[in-house]
Amino acid sequence: MNKNLPTRKKIRLDNYDYSEENMYFITICVKDRIEILGKIKNDNMVLTKKGNIVKQNVHKLENLYNNILIDEYVIMPNHLHILLLINYKNGVTISRIIKHLKSNITREIGTLIWQKSFYEHIVRNKREYLKIKEYINNNIVNWRKDKYF
């Protein structure tokens, strides 16, 4: 291994089973944060063709995995937030679900649009859940204030 290369920061919890029954907050970013999924006009998200493909595939997830529920989601110009519940454990991990989602979208669009990996947060209590749900619901309105996107 080349010692001059930076060590990649580990983003998953050690010894946590990501197929556990729980609520997960997931963010998937477009490669280089290019705004290809849509534009925000008058505090509304207007999806592009690629954005509509993302939307259709998010809606398909519950049919593909009978143990999950998409509680909330929002498609932004260059990223996607999903609040996802695993209802019961059946061995399918969050990583597997997101890999499936990203690969289906890539296949339909015909080119890779996603940044490597994704951000995930395990929702630990009702207060946190409500805060994340509010964040997702206000994400479009708060777009101009978001310094990261």
DSSP file (Angstrom, degrees, kcal/mol; ACC not computed):
  #  RESIDUE AA STRUCTURE BP1 BP2  ACC     N-H-->O    O-->H-N    N-H-->O    O-->H-N    TCO  KAPPA ALPHA  PHI   PSI    X-CA   Y-CA   Z-CA
    1    1 A M              0   0    0      0, 0.0     2,-0.5     0, 0.0     3,-0.0   0.000 360.0 360.0 360.0 138.5    0.0    0.0    0.0
    2    2 A N    >   -     0   0    0      1,-0.2     3,-1.0     2,-0.0     0, 0.0  -0.590 360.0-157.7 -73.9 119.4    1.3    3.5   -0.9
    3    3 A K  T 3  S+     0   0    0     -2,-0.5    -1,-0.2     1,-0.2     4,-0.1   0.631  87.0  66.4 -74.1 -13.3    2.1    5.3    2.4
    4    4 A N  T 3  S+     0   0    0      2,-0.1    -1,-0.2    -3,-0.0    -2,-0.0   0.660  81.3  93.0 -81.7 -16.1    1.8    8.7    0.7
    5    5 A L  S <  S-     0   0    0     -3,-1.0     2,-0.1     1,-0.1     3,-0.0  -0.535  85.9-108.6 -77.7 143.1   -1.9    8.3    0.0
    6    6 A P        -     0   0    0      0, 0.0     2,-0.5     0, 0.0    -1,-0.1  -0.380  33.2-110.2 -68.0 149.5   -4.3    9.7    2.7
    7    7 A T        -     0   0    0     -4,-0.1     2,-0.3    -2,-0.1     3,-0.0  -0.689  32.6-121.3 -81.0 127.6   -6.1    7.2    4.8
    8    8 A R        -     0   0    0     -2,-0.5     2,-0.2     1,-0.1    -1,-0.1  -0.524  27.7-116.2 -71.7 131.5   -9.8    7.2    4.0
    9    9 A K        -     0   0    0     -2,-0.3     2,-0.3     1,-0.1    -1,-0.1  -0.478  27.0-119.3 -68.8 133.3  -12.0    8.0    7.0
   10   10 A K        -     0   0    0     -2,-0.2    -1,-0.1     1,-0.1    -3,-0.0  -0.599  29.3-175.9 -74.6 129.3  -14.2    5.2    8.1
   11   11 A I        +     0   0    0     -2,-0.3     2,-0.3     2,-0.1   109,-0.2   0.494  55.7  74.1-109.7  -4.0  -17.9    6.2    7.9
   12   12 A R  S    S-     0   0    0    107,-0.1     2,-0.2     1,-0.0    -2,-0.0  -0.822  86.1-104.2-109.1 150.6  -19.7    3.2    9.3
   13   13 A L    >   -     0   0    0     -2,-0.3     3,-1.1     1,-0.1     2,-0.1  -0.497  37.0-115.0 -70.8 135.7  -19.9    2.2   12.9
   14   14 A D  T 3  S+     0   0    0      1,-0.2     3,-0.1    -2,-0.2    -1,-0.1  -0.472  95.5   7.3 -66.3 141.2  -17.8   -0.7   13.9
   15   15 A N  T 3  S+     0   0    0      1,-0.2     2,-0.5    -2,-0.1    -1,-0.2   0.701  94.2 131.6  61.1  24.1  -19.8   -3.8   15.0
   16   16 A Y    <   -     0   0    0     -3,-1.1     2,-0.9     4,-0.0    -1,-0.2  -0.916  55.3-135.6-106.6 135.0  -23.2   -2.3   14.1
   17   17 A D    >   -     0   0    0     -2,-0.5     3,-2.0     1,-0.1    -3,-0.0  -0.785  11.4-162.3 -90.4 105.2  -25.5   -4.5   12.0
   18   18 A Y  T 3  S+     0   0    0     -2,-0.9    76,-1.7     1,-0.3    -1,-0.1   0.233  86.6  66.2 -77.8  15.7  -26.9   -2.2    9.3
   19   19 A S  T 3  S+     0   0    0     74,-0.2    71,-0.3    75,-0.1    72,-0.3   0.283  78.2 123.6-108.3   5.5  -29.7   -4.7    8.7
   20   20 A E  S <  S-     0   0    0     -3,-2.0     2,-0.5     1,-0.1    66,-0.2  -0.261  78.2 -96.3 -64.5 149.5  -31.1   -3.9   12.1
   21   21 A E  S    S+     0   0    0     66,-0.1     2,-0.3    64,-0.1    66,-0.2  -0.572  79.7 111.5 -65.0 116.5  -34.7   -2.7   12.6
   22   22 A N  E     -A   86   0A   0     64,-0.7    64,-3.0    -2,-0.5     2,-0.4  -0.975  69.7 -93.5-174.2 170.1  -34.2    1.0   12.8
   23   23 A M  E     -AB  85 123A   0    100,-0.5   100,-2.6    -2,-0.3     2,-0.4  -0.873  39.7-166.1-100.3 135.0  -34.8    4.4   11.2
   24   24 A Y  E     -AB  84 122A   0     60,-3.2    60,-2.9    -2,-0.4     2,-0.6  -0.975  15.7-148.9-126.4 135.9  -31.9    5.7    9.0
   25   25 A F  E     -AB  83 121A   0     96,-3.0    96,-2.1    -2,-0.4     2,-0.4  -0.926  26.6-172.7-102.3 120.6  -31.3    9.1    7.6
   26   26 A I  E     -AB  82 120A   0     56,-3.2    56,-2.6    -2,-0.6     2,-0.4  -0.923  15.4-170.0-122.3 138.0  -29.4    8.8    4.3
   27   27 A T  E     -AB  81 119A   0     92,-2.4    92,-2.7    -2,-0.4     2,-0.5  -0.997   3.2-172.9-126.3 128.6  -27.9   11.4    2.0
   28   28 A I  E     -A   80   0A   0     52,-2.5    52,-2.2    -2,-0.4     2,-0.3  -0.986  12.6-155.0-120.8 126.1  -26.6   10.5   -1.5
   29   29 A C  E     -A   79   0A   0     -2,-0.5    86,-2.9    88,-0.3    50,-0.3  -0.765  17.6-116.4-105.8 146.9  -24.7   13.2   -3.4
   30   30 A V  B >   -D  114   0B   0     48,-2.8     3,-2.6    -2,-0.3    84,-0.3  -0.545  51.0 -87.3 -72.0 142.1  -24.3   13.7   -7.1
   31   31 A K  G >  S+     0   0    0     82,-3.4     3,-1.4     1,-0.3    -1,-0.1  -0.268 113.7   1.2 -53.7 131.8  -20.6   13.4   -8.3
   32   32 A D  G 3  S-     0   0    0      1,-0.3    -1,-0.3    -3,-0.1    82,-0.1   0.611 115.8 -91.1  60.8  14.4  -18.9   16.7   -8.0
   33   33 A R  G <   +     0   0    0     -3,-2.6     2,-0.3     1,-0.2    -1,-0.3   0.797  69.3 172.2  53.0  34.6  -22.2   18.1   -6.6
   34   34 A I    <   -     0   0    0     -3,-1.4     2,-1.7    79,-0.2     3,-0.2  -0.563  38.9-121.6 -73.4 135.1  -23.3   19.1  -10.1
   35   35 A E        +     0   0    0     -2,-0.3    43,-0.2     1,-0.2    -1,-0.1  -0.560  64.8 131.5 -83.6  81.8  -26.9   20.2  -10.1
   36   36 A I        +     0   0    0     -2,-1.7    15,-0.4    41,-0.7    14,-0.3   0.466  54.1  69.9-111.6  -4.7  -28.4   17.7  -12.6
   37   37 A L  S    S-     0   0    0     40,-2.5    11,-1.8     1,-0.3     2,-0.3   0.645 111.7 -63.8 -91.2 -14.4  -31.5   16.5  -10.7
   38   38 A G  E     -E   47   0C   0     39,-0.5     2,-0.3     9,-0.3    -1,-0.3  -0.956  46.6 -93.2 159.0-175.0  -33.5   19.7  -11.0
   39   39 A K  E     -E   46   0C   0      7,-2.1     7,-3.1    -2,-0.3     2,-0.6  -0.960  27.0-123.7-132.1 149.3  -33.7   23.4  -10.1
   40   40 A I  E     +E   45   0C   0     -2,-0.3     2,-0.4     5,-0.2     5,-0.2  -0.859  33.3 174.9 -96.6 122.0  -35.5   25.2   -7.3
   41   41 A K  E >   -E   44   0C   0      3,-2.8     3,-1.1    -2,-0.6    -2,-0.0  -0.992  68.6 -12.9-129.8 124.6  -37.9   27.8   -8.6
   42   42 A N  T 3  S-     0   0    0     -2,-0.4    -1,-0.1     1,-0.3     3,-0.1   0.899 128.5 -54.7  52.0  45.8  -40.2   29.7   -6.2
   43   43 A D  T 3  S+     0   0    0      1,-0.2     2,-0.4    97,-0.1    -1,-0.3   0.746 117.7 110.7  60.4  27.3  -39.4   27.4   -3.3
   44   44 A N  E <   -E   41   0C   0     -3,-1.1    -3,-2.8    96,-0.1     2,-0.6  -0.983  69.1-124.4-128.3 143.2  -40.4   24.3   -5.4
   45   45 A M  E     -E   40   0C   0     -2,-0.4     2,-0.7    -5,-0.2    -5,-0.2  -0.773  20.3-163.9 -87.7 121.7  -38.2   21.6   -6.8
   46   46 A V  E     -E   39   0C   0     -7,-3.1    -7,-2.1    -2,-0.6     2,-0.1  -0.924  18.9-142.3-107.1 108.8  -38.6   21.2  -10.6
   47   47 A L  E     -E   38   0C   0     -2,-0.7    -9,-0.3    -9,-0.2     2,-0.1  -0.410   3.9-141.8 -76.5 143.4  -37.1   17.8  -11.5
   48   48 A T     >  -     0   0    0    -11,-1.8     4,-2.3    -2,-0.1     5,-0.2  -0.288  42.6 -89.0 -82.4-180.0  -35.2   17.2  -14.6
   49   49 A K  H  > S+     0   0    0      1,-0.2     4,-1.7     2,-0.2     5,-0.1   0.912 133.7  48.6 -57.9 -42.7  -35.5   13.9  -16.5
   50   50 A K  H  > S+     0   0    0    -14,-0.3     4,-2.1     1,-0.2    -1,-0.2   0.894 109.0  53.1 -64.6 -40.2  -32.7   12.5  -14.3
   51   51 A G  H  > S+     0   0    0    -15,-0.4     4,-2.4     1,-0.2    -2,-0.2   0.881 107.5  51.2 -62.1 -38.9  -34.5   13.8  -11.2
   52   52 A N  H  X S+     0   0    0     -4,-2.3     4,-2.5     2,-0.2    -1,-0.2   0.848 106.9  53.6 -67.5 -34.0  -37.7   12.0  -12.3
   53   53 A I  H  X S+     0   0    0     -4,-1.7     4,-2.0     2,-0.2    -2,-0.2   0.906 109.2  49.4 -65.3 -40.7  -35.7    8.8  -12.7
   54   54 A V  H  X S+     0   0    0     -4,-2.1     4,-2.3     2,-0.2    -2,-0.2   0.943 111.0  49.9 -60.7 -47.7  -34.4    9.2   -9.2
   55   55 A K  H  X S+     0   0    0     -4,-2.4     4,-2.1     1,-0.2    -2,-0.2   0.922 109.9  49.8 -57.9 -47.3  -38.0    9.8   -7.9
   56   56 A Q  H  X S+     0   0    0     -4,-2.5     4,-1.2     1,-0.2    -1,-0.2   0.891 112.1  48.4 -60.1 -40.0  -39.3    6.7   -9.7
   57   57 A N  H  X S+     0   0    0     -4,-2.0     4,-0.8     2,-0.2    -1,-0.2   0.833 107.6  53.7 -74.0 -32.1  -36.6    4.5   -8.2
   58   58 A V  H >< S+     0   0    0     -4,-2.3     3,-0.9     1,-0.2     4,-0.5   0.923 109.0  50.6 -63.3 -42.8  -37.0    5.8   -4.7
   59   59 A H  H 3< S+     0   0    0     -4,-2.1     3,-0.4     1,-0.2     4,-0.4   0.799 105.8  56.5 -65.3 -28.3  -40.7    4.9   -5.0
   60   60 A K  H >X S+     0   0    0     -4,-1.2     4,-1.9     1,-0.2     3,-0.9   0.704  85.9  82.9 -74.8 -19.8  -39.8    1.4   -6.2
   61   61 A L  H <X S+     0   0    0     -3,-0.9     4,-2.5    -4,-0.8    -1,-0.2   0.882  85.9  53.5 -56.6 -43.5  -37.7    0.6   -3.1
   62   62 A E  H 34 S+     0   0    0     -4,-0.5    -1,-0.3    -3,-0.4     6,-0.2   0.809 110.8  47.7 -64.4 -28.5  -40.6   -0.4   -0.9
   63   63 A N  H <4 S+     0   0    0     -3,-0.9    -1,-0.2    -4,-0.4    -2,-0.2   0.822 113.1  47.7 -78.7 -31.8  -41.7   -2.9   -3.5
   64   64 A L  H  < S+     0   0    0     -4,-1.9     2,-0.5     1,-0.3    -2,-0.2   0.841 121.2  35.9 -75.5 -34.0  -38.2   -4.4   -4.0
   65   65 A Y    ><  -     0   0    0     -4,-2.5     3,-1.5    -5,-0.2    -1,-0.3  -0.926  67.4-168.2-124.5 104.3  -37.6   -4.7   -0.2
   66   66 A N  T 3  S+     0   0    0     -2,-0.5    -1,-0.1     1,-0.3    -4,-0.1   0.524  83.1  62.5 -73.8  -3.2  -40.8   -5.7    1.7
   67   67 A N  T 3  S+     0   0    0     20,-0.1    20,-3.2    19,-0.0    21,-0.7   0.276  92.7  78.2-104.0  11.3  -39.1   -4.9    5.0
   68   68 A I  E <   -C   86   0A   0     -3,-1.5     2,-0.4    -6,-0.2    18,-0.2  -0.845  53.8-163.0-121.5 159.4  -38.6   -1.2    4.5
   69   69 A L  E     -C   85   0A   0     16,-2.1    16,-3.0    -2,-0.3     2,-1.0  -0.995  18.3-140.3-135.6 128.7  -40.7    2.0    4.5
   70   70 A I  E     +C   84   0A   0     -2,-0.4    14,-0.2    14,-0.2     3,-0.1  -0.811  23.9 179.8 -86.6 105.1  -39.6    5.3    3.0
   71   71 A D  E     -     0   0A   0     12,-2.3     2,-0.3    -2,-1.0    -1,-0.2   0.921  63.9 -14.6 -75.2 -46.1  -40.9    7.7    5.7
   72   72 A E  E     +C   83   0A   0     11,-1.3    11,-3.1    -3,-0.2     2,-0.3  -0.977  64.0 173.2-150.7 155.4  -39.7   10.9    4.0
   73   73 A Y  E     -C   82   0A   0     -2,-0.3     2,-0.3     9,-0.2     9,-0.2  -0.971  10.0-165.1-158.6 158.8  -37.5   11.9    1.1
   74   74 A V  E     -C   81   0A   0      7,-2.1     7,-2.5    -2,-0.3     2,-0.6  -0.974  12.7-146.5-146.7 134.6  -36.5   14.9   -0.9
   75   75 A I  E     -C   80   0A   0     -2,-0.3     5,-0.2     5,-0.2    -2,-0.0  -0.893  22.4-172.7 -99.2 125.8  -34.7   15.2   -4.1
   76   76 A M        -     0   0    0      3,-3.2     3,-0.4    -2,-0.6   -39,-0.1  -0.608  42.7 -90.9-109.6 171.8  -32.5   18.3   -4.3
   77   77 A P  S    S+     0   0    0      0, 0.0   -40,-2.5     0, 0.0   -41,-0.7   0.822 121.9   9.8 -55.9 -31.8  -30.6   19.7   -7.4
   78   78 A N  S    S+     0   0    0    -43,-0.2   -48,-2.8   -42,-0.2     2,-0.3   0.234 127.9  32.9-136.3  15.6  -27.4   17.7   -6.5
   79   79 A H  E     -A   29   0A   0     -3,-0.4    -3,-3.2   -50,-0.3     2,-0.4  -0.979  59.3-134.8-161.6 172.6  -28.3   15.3   -3.7
   80   80 A L  E     -AC  28  75A   0    -52,-2.2   -52,-2.5    -2,-0.3     2,-0.4  -1.000   9.7-159.6-138.0 132.7  -31.1   13.1   -2.2
   81   81 A H  E     -AC  27  74A   0     -7,-2.5    -7,-2.1    -2,-0.4     2,-0.4  -0.947  12.8-178.0-112.2 136.1  -32.2   12.7    1.4
   82   82 A I  E     -AC  26  73A   0    -56,-2.6   -56,-3.2    -2,-0.4     2,-0.7  -0.999  20.3-158.0-133.9 133.2  -34.1    9.6    2.5
   83   83 A L  E     -AC  25  72A   0    -11,-3.1   -12,-2.3    -2,-0.4   -11,-1.3  -0.944  30.5-176.9-105.9 108.3  -35.5    8.8    5.9
   84   84 A L  E     -AC  24  70A   0    -60,-2.9   -60,-3.2    -2,-0.7     2,-0.5  -0.901  17.9-155.6-120.1 133.0  -35.8    5.0    5.7
   85   85 A L  E     -AC  23  69A   0    -16,-3.0   -16,-2.1    -2,-0.4     2,-0.8  -0.915   7.2-152.6-107.5 127.5  -37.2    2.5    8.2
   86   86 A I  E     -AC  22  68A   0    -64,-3.0   -64,-0.7    -2,-0.5   -18,-0.2  -0.905  13.5-169.4 -93.1 112.9  -36.2   -1.1    8.3
   87   87 A N        +     0   0    0    -20,-3.2     2,-0.3    -2,-0.8    -1,-0.2   0.877  65.8   1.3 -72.8 -41.6  -39.3   -2.8    9.8
   88   88 A Y  S    S-     0   0    0    -21,-0.7     2,-0.3    -3,-0.1    -1,-0.2  -0.994  80.8-100.5-150.3 151.8  -37.8   -6.2   10.4
   89   89 A K        +     0   0    0     -2,-0.3   -69,-0.1     1,-0.1     4,-0.1  -0.548  45.3 151.3 -77.8 127.9  -34.5   -7.8   10.0
   90   90 A N  S    S-     0   0    0     -2,-0.3    -1,-0.1   -71,-0.3     3,-0.1   0.181  70.6 -94.4-138.3  15.9  -34.1  -10.0    7.0
   91   91 A G  S    S+     0   0    0    -72,-0.3     2,-0.5     1,-0.3   -71,-0.1   0.281  85.0 126.7  92.5 -11.0  -30.4   -9.7    6.3
   92   92 A V        -     0   0    0    -73,-0.2    -1,-0.3     4,-0.0    -2,-0.3  -0.716  48.3-150.1 -84.3 124.4  -30.6   -6.9    3.8
   93   93 A T     >  -     0   0    0     -2,-0.5     4,-2.2    -3,-0.1   -74,-0.2  -0.459  25.2-113.2 -92.3 163.4  -28.3   -4.0    4.8
   94   94 A I  H  > S+     0   0    0    -76,-1.7     4,-2.7     1,-0.2     5,-0.3   0.908 119.1  56.1 -57.1 -43.3  -28.7   -0.2    4.2
   95   95 A S  H  > S+     0   0    0      1,-0.2     4,-2.6     2,-0.2    -1,-0.2   0.901 107.3  48.4 -58.1 -41.7  -25.5   -0.5    2.0
   96   96 A R  H  > S+     0   0    0      2,-0.2     4,-2.3     1,-0.2    -1,-0.2   0.916 111.8  49.0 -65.1 -43.6  -27.2   -3.1   -0.1
   97   97 A I  H  X S+     0   0    0     -4,-2.2     4,-2.4     2,-0.2    -2,-0.2   0.930 115.1  43.7 -62.0 -46.3  -30.4   -1.1   -0.5
   98   98 A I  H  X S+     0   0    0     -4,-2.7     4,-3.0     2,-0.2     5,-0.2   0.885 112.0  52.9 -70.3 -38.4  -28.5    2.1   -1.5
   99   99 A K  H  X S+     0   0    0     -4,-2.6     4,-2.5    -5,-0.3    -1,-0.2   0.923 111.2  47.8 -60.1 -42.9  -26.2    0.2   -3.8
  100  100 A H  H  X S+     0   0    0     -4,-2.3     4,-2.4     2,-0.2    -2,-0.2   0.925 112.7  48.4 -62.5 -46.5  -29.2   -1.2   -5.6
  101  101 A L  H  X S+     0   0    0     -4,-2.4     4,-2.1     1,-0.2    -2,-0.2   0.945 114.1  45.4 -59.4 -50.4  -30.9    2.2   -5.8
  102  102 A K  H  X S+     0   0    0     -4,-3.0     4,-2.4     1,-0.2    -1,-0.2   0.890 113.7  48.7 -64.1 -40.3  -27.8    3.9   -7.2
  103  103 A S  H  X S+     0   0    0     -4,-2.5     4,-2.4    -5,-0.2    -1,-0.2   0.890 110.5  50.5 -70.6 -37.3  -27.1    1.1   -9.7
  104  104 A N  H  X S+     0   0    0     -4,-2.4     4,-2.2    -5,-0.2    -1,-0.2   0.916 113.0  46.5 -63.6 -42.2  -30.7    1.1  -11.0
  105  105 A I  H  X S+     0   0    0     -4,-2.1     4,-2.7    -5,-0.2     5,-0.3   0.924 112.1  50.8 -65.1 -44.2  -30.6    4.8  -11.5
  106  106 A T  H  X>S+     0   0    0     -4,-2.4     4,-2.6     1,-0.2     5,-0.6   0.910 110.6  49.5 -59.2 -43.8  -27.2    4.7  -13.2
  107  107 A R  H  <5S+     0   0    0     -4,-2.4    -1,-0.2     2,-0.2    -2,-0.2   0.916 113.5  45.5 -63.2 -43.7  -28.5    2.0  -15.5
  108  108 A E  H  <5S+     0   0    0     -4,-2.2    -2,-0.2     1,-0.2    -1,-0.2   0.889 117.2  43.3 -68.8 -39.1  -31.6    4.0  -16.5
  109  109 A I  H  <5S-     0   0    0     -4,-2.7    -2,-0.2    -5,-0.2    -1,-0.2   0.850 104.3-132.1 -75.1 -34.0  -29.8    7.2  -17.0
  110  110 A G  T  <5S+     0   0    0     -4,-2.6     2,-0.3    -5,-0.3    -3,-0.2   0.465  75.4  62.4  96.7   2.5  -26.9    5.5  -18.8
  111  111 A T  S   <S-     0   0    0     -5,-0.6     2,-0.4    -6,-0.2    -1,-0.2  -0.990  89.9 -95.2-155.1 154.4  -24.1    7.1  -17.0
  112  112 A L        +     0   0    0     -2,-0.3    -9,-0.1     1,-0.2   -10,-0.0  -0.573  43.3 162.0 -72.2 124.5  -22.7    7.3  -13.5
  113  113 A I        +     0   0    0     -2,-0.4   -82,-3.4   -11,-0.2     2,-0.2   0.522  42.0  96.6-116.5 -11.7  -24.0   10.3  -11.6
  114  114 A W  B     -D   30   0B   0    -84,-0.3   -84,-0.3   -12,-0.1     2,-0.1  -0.554  69.0-124.2 -94.0 145.5  -23.3    9.4   -8.0
  115  115 A Q        -     0   0    0    -86,-2.9   -86,-0.1    -2,-0.2   -84,-0.1  -0.453  50.7 -86.0 -68.0 152.1  -20.5   10.3   -5.6
  116  116 A K  S    S-     0   0    0     -2,-0.1    -1,-0.1   -86,-0.1   -87,-0.1  -0.384  92.4 -10.7 -63.6 140.8  -18.8    7.2   -4.1
  117  117 A S  S    S-     0   0    0     -3,-0.1     2,-0.3    -2,-0.1   -88,-0.3  -0.150  78.0-115.5  67.9-161.6  -20.5    5.9   -1.0
  118  118 A F        -     0   0    0    -90,-0.1     2,-0.4     2,-0.0   -90,-0.2  -0.962  18.3-102.5-164.1 163.2  -23.3    7.8    0.9
  119  119 A Y  E     -B   27   0A   0    -92,-2.7   -92,-2.4    -2,-0.3     2,-0.4  -0.799  38.1-178.2 -95.9 139.1  -23.8    9.4    4.3
  120  120 A E  E     -B   26   0A   0     -2,-0.4     2,-0.4  -109,-0.2   -94,-0.2  -0.997  11.4-172.5-138.6 143.5  -25.9    7.6    6.8
  121  121 A H  E     -B   25   0A   0    -96,-2.1   -96,-3.0    -2,-0.4     2,-0.6  -0.996  22.7-133.7-135.4 129.2  -27.1    8.4   10.3
  122  122 A I  E     -B   24   0A   0     -2,-0.4     2,-0.5   -98,-0.2   -98,-0.2  -0.729  24.9-131.1 -81.8 121.3  -28.9    6.0   12.7
  123  123 A V  E     -B   23   0A   0   -100,-2.6  -100,-0.5    -2,-0.6     3,-0.1  -0.631  25.9-175.1 -78.0 122.5  -31.9    7.8   14.2
  124  124 A R        +     0   0    0     -2,-0.5     2,-0.3     1,-0.1    -1,-0.1   0.678  54.4   3.1 -99.6 -19.9  -31.7    7.2   17.9
  125  125 A N  S  > S-     0   0    0      1,-0.1     4,-2.3     0, 0.0    -1,-0.1  -0.961  75.0 -94.6-158.7 173.8  -34.8    8.7   19.4
  126  126 A K  H  > S+     0   0    0     -2,-0.3     4,-2.7     1,-0.2     5,-0.2   0.874 118.9  55.1 -65.6 -39.2  -38.1   10.5   18.6
  127  127 A R  H  > S+     0   0    0      2,-0.2     4,-2.0     1,-0.2    -1,-0.2   0.926 111.1  45.0 -59.7 -45.6  -36.6   14.0   19.1
  128  128 A E  H  > S+     0   0    0      2,-0.2     4,-2.5     1,-0.2     5,-0.2   0.904 111.7  53.5 -64.2 -42.2  -33.9   13.3   16.6
  129  129 A Y  H  X S+     0   0    0     -4,-2.3     4,-2.6     1,-0.2    -2,-0.2   0.929 109.8  46.8 -57.7 -48.0  -36.4   11.8   14.2
  130  130 A L  H  X S+     0   0    0     -4,-2.7     4,-2.2     1,-0.2    -1,-0.2   0.868 111.5  51.6 -65.3 -36.8  -38.7   14.8   14.3
  131  131 A K  H  X S+     0   0    0     -4,-2.0     4,-2.1    -5,-0.2    -1,-0.2   0.915 112.7  44.9 -65.6 -43.7  -35.7   17.2   13.8
  132  132 A I  H  X S+     0   0    0     -4,-2.5     4,-2.6     2,-0.2    -2,-0.2   0.902 111.7  52.5 -67.1 -41.9  -34.5   15.2   10.7
  133  133 A K  H  X S+     0   0    0     -4,-2.6     4,-2.4    -5,-0.2    -2,-0.2   0.910 111.0  47.3 -60.5 -42.9  -38.1   15.0    9.3
  134  134 A E  H  X S+     0   0    0     -4,-2.2     4,-1.8     2,-0.2    -1,-0.2   0.902 110.0  53.5 -64.3 -41.9  -38.4   18.8    9.7
  135  135 A Y  H  X S+     0   0    0     -4,-2.1     4,-0.5     2,-0.2    -2,-0.2   0.930 111.1  45.7 -58.5 -47.1  -35.0   19.2    8.0
  136  136 A I  H >< S+     0   0    0     -4,-2.6     3,-1.0     1,-0.2     4,-0.4   0.931 112.8  50.0 -62.1 -46.4  -36.1   17.1    5.0
  137  137 A N  H 3< S+     0   0    0     -4,-2.4     4,-0.2     1,-0.2    -1,-0.2   0.767 118.0  39.5 -66.3 -25.5  -39.4   18.9    4.7
  138  138 A N  H 3X S+     0   0    0     -4,-1.8     4,-2.2    -5,-0.1    -1,-0.2   0.360  86.5 101.2-102.6   4.1  -37.7   22.3    4.8
  139  139 A N  T << S+     0   0    0     -3,-1.0     4,-0.3    -4,-0.5     7,-0.1   0.875  81.4  48.3 -60.8 -41.6  -34.7   21.4    2.6
  140  140 A I  T >4 S+     0   0    0     -4,-0.4     3,-1.2     1,-0.2     4,-0.3   0.936 113.3  46.8 -66.0 -46.0  -36.0   23.0   -0.5
  141  141 A V  T 34 S+     0   0    0      1,-0.2     3,-0.4    -4,-0.2    -1,-0.2   0.851 115.2  47.4 -63.9 -34.6  -37.0   26.3    1.2
  142  142 A N  T >X S+     0   0    0     -4,-2.2     3,-1.2     1,-0.2     4,-0.8   0.360  79.6 107.9 -89.2   5.8  -33.6   26.4    2.9
  143  143 A W  G X4 S+     0   0    0     -3,-1.2     3,-1.1    -4,-0.3    -1,-0.2   0.868  74.7  54.0 -52.8 -45.0  -31.6   25.6   -0.2
  144  144 A R  G 34 S+     0   0    0     -3,-0.4    -1,-0.3    -4,-0.3    -2,-0.1   0.784 108.9  49.8 -64.4 -26.6  -30.1   29.1   -0.6
  145  145 A K  G <4 S+     0   0    0     -3,-1.2     2,-0.7    -4,-0.1    -1,-0.3   0.612  83.1 107.9 -85.6 -13.3  -28.8   29.0    3.0
  146  146 A D    <<  -     0   0    0     -3,-1.1     3,-0.3    -4,-0.8    -3,-0.0  -0.545  47.5-172.0 -75.9 110.9  -27.1   25.7    2.6
  147  147 A K  S    S+     0   0    0     -2,-0.7    -1,-0.2     1,-0.2    -4,-0.0   0.647  80.4  55.5 -77.7 -15.1  -23.3   26.3    2.5
  148  148 A Y              0   0    0      1,-0.1    -1,-0.2     0, 0.0    -2,-0.1   0.730 360.0 360.0 -91.2 -23.1  -22.5   22.7    1.6
  149  149 A F              0   0    0     -3,-0.3    -2,-0.2    -6,-0.2    -1,-0.1   0.369 360.0 360.0-121.6 360.0  -24.6   22.4   -1.6
